[in-house]
């Protein structure tokens, strides 16, 4: 469905006497039989000319010669053929030149497997032997690897990412290029590095990706010295991996991620079969902590399932009833009572039954 609409979009552009192709990851994944929803279009039409064709559907932002178009309710990134003349900080092209040549546009790209194109008739166009590398299951740069990685150091991590998620080998040229330029990773933002690392760590093949990072000493360049410890654990949880790496002082995390990492690191120091620890930190945190310590998760799950309550809301009494039983107005004492009830019920010292709880409260408070 998505491909059909993309081909219609190509036809609409070519009807205006421009060239247009689907390029990159979508074509690569299409040949490999991998489902993809990310379609990039390249064309010799300029952003201004694209906006003239899709007058009602262009989104306002324009970045490095790209225009985003909503067509048939699908978002497409349309980029003009270009040369990237100047890079800054081994990352961003700051000077580009629009060109009218598909081959020239393709040779600026990172890897041969990302240079495959598809025309409006669905025909594959392969100018740089991308199909050959795809069939050989190898990641190869377009041209000299050292030069490519020097232009944009993020390509080093992208090479590892593609080798990981596609289960491909790195070519000798790429391996040499990584060794020559790996110190340039220091110039990248932690945000960009984390984006690529997240994709490596969430791959089913993540352990091979980590082995590649370690083989090239990228753990040092990326400032993740605990990386080898991930291989020694059983966790495949992304947040579990970041908990082992313990780099919240450098890499960016949202509030929820930070809280989970803190809880997991604390739970790793505790007994994850203890009922109170299971109750306080929940199944996910205890399971991830258990995986990191190579404990039997099945046992942790079974133990958690047997807890009398999983949260405060499971206690068979509400605040109104407590206040009524004690003939008291609302106050801090309610929090203390609930904490007491949680502990007594979890430890099996009090049955989670309204009548029994009321009786206990009257006697105790």
C-alpha positions, 0 to 999 in steps of 0.5 A, a space after each residue: 500500500 505504502 509503496 503503491 502511493 510512493 510510486 504514484 508520488 514519483 509519477 506525479 513529480 515525473 509528469 512535471 518533467 523532473 526525475 524522481 526515485 525512492 532511494 536508500 533504506 526502503 529499497 534496501 529493506 524491500 530487496 531483503 524482504 524487511 517491512 519498512 515505513 520510511 520512504 525517502 524520495 530524491 529528485 532533481 526538482 528543487 524544494 521550490 519546484 516541489 512546493 509548486 507541485 504539492 501546493 497544499 501538502 508541503 509542511 513548512 520546514 525545509 532542511 538541507 534541501 529537503 521538503 516534507 510532503 503529506 501525500 495520501 496521508 503518508 509523510 514523505 521526505 523529498 530531497 533535491 539531488 545535491 553535493 555536500 561541499 563543506 562539513 562542520 565538526 565531522 557531522 553536518 554539511 553546512 554548504 550544499 549545491 543542487 545538481 541535476 545528476 543522480 549518480 553525483 547525488 548517490 556518491 555523497 551517501 554513506 554506504 553502497 547498500 543505501 544507494 539503491 533506487 527505485 523508479 516510478 515503474 518499480 524498477 531497481 536502479 543500482 549504480 554503485 554495486 549496492 546489490 552486490 554488497 547486499 547479496 554478499 551481506 556486507 557493509 561497504 562505504 561509497 568510496 574511501 571509508 576514512 574520508 566518509 567517516 571524517 566527513 560525518 563521524 556518526 557514520 561509524 556508529 551507523 556502520 555498526 548499527 547496519 551490521 548489527 540489525 541486518 546481521 552483515 559483516 563490515 568490509 575490510 575498508 570500513 574496518 580500517 576506516 573506523 580504526 583511523 577515525 574513531 576518535 572523531 566520535 568525541 565531536 558528536 553530541 551525546 544525543 546523536 550517539 544515544 540515538 544510534 546506540 539505542 538502535 544497536 541495543 534494541 536489535 535482536 542481534 545486539 550482542 554482536 553489535 556490542 562485540 563490534 563496539 568493543 573490538 574497535 575500542 569504541 566503548 572508550 571513545 563513546 565513554 561507556 566503560 561498562 559495556 563489556 558487563 552487558 555481555 556478561 549479563 542476561 538482560 536484553 532490556 534497553 533500560 537494563 543495558 543503560 543501567 549497566 552502563 550507568 552514564 546518566 551524567 553524560 547521556 540524555 534520558 527523560 525523567 521516566 528513564 532516569 527513575 527506572 535506571 535509578 531503581 534498577 541500580 538500587 534493586 541490583 543491590 537487593 534480594 529480588 525474591 524478597 516480597 517487600 522488594 518485589 512490592 516496592 519496585 515492581 516486577 519489571 525493575 526486579 526482573 531487569 535487576 535479576 537478569 543483570 545478575 543472571 538470576 532465574 526470572 521465572 522464579 522472580 515472576 512466580 514470587 511476584 504473582 503470589 504477592 497478596 497485593 501489587 499496589 496500595 489500591 489493592 488494599 481492601 480499605 479506603 481512606 474514608 473508612 479509616 477516618 471513620 473507624 478512628 473518628 479522625 479528620 484527614 492527616 499525615 497519619 493516613 500515609 503512615 497507616 497505609 505504609 504499615 498495612 502494606 508491610 503487614 499484608 505483604 509479609 503475611 502478618 495481616 489478611 487483606 480483608 476489610 473486616 480484619 484490617 478495620 479490627 487491626 487499625 482499631 487495636 493499633 491506632 
